[in-house]
């Protein structure tokens, strides 16, 4: 029976590759039924993911959501974090297309928890940034900046330079929205010092343009940068 299920799974994959999505679902379902009776958890998860992907292709998004939610629960119950993240990613994709941001926010919180369990630092940082972006979209700047700062601090602790620059950019942007121009300027100066340290020409140009938009001339930017570097040395 397990051999038969494996063949059904292969046929499901082949039909998906050939864009025969309904046939693919049929074979995945046959395989899933056998694996469920045999309590083969990993194989059940693979089948559910296959069914969900087919349903997305068929634009049956409600059924796809139900399938990925069922798969997420199975992954969670069996501590399969990697497959859980796959399912959450698919759900996020669906709900983003529907502009259902409240659900997307909760899903990103689940991805953050999953990345924390895996101790995946980059995953944790990106999850914080995504949560901040969603709060910024709602004009909830107080919560947005909390998530952006958490992601930025995690980047600094882990010495991920590109993510530090990205995080400081997010923080600076929110500070501008909040009217905290001096803090925004200091944040961008800090980012500029890092960009110059790693010789990132695009980042240097972008940050200098942002500082110009805050009313600083090139001379003032260079003076602020020198002051910041001296202060950091001391």
Secondary structure, 3 states (H helix, E strand, C coil): CHHHHHHHHHHHHHHHHCCCHHHHHHHHHHHHHHHHHCCCHHHHHHHHHHHHHHHHHCCCHHHHHHHHHHHHHHHHHCCCHHHHHHHHHHHHHHHHHCCCHHHHHHHHHHHHHHHHHHCCHHHHHHHHHHHHHHHHHCCCHHHHHHHHHHHHHHHHHHCCHHHHHHHHHHHHHHHHHCCCHHHHHHHHHHHHHHHHHCCCHHHHHHHHHHHHHCCCCHHHHHHHHHHHHHHHHC
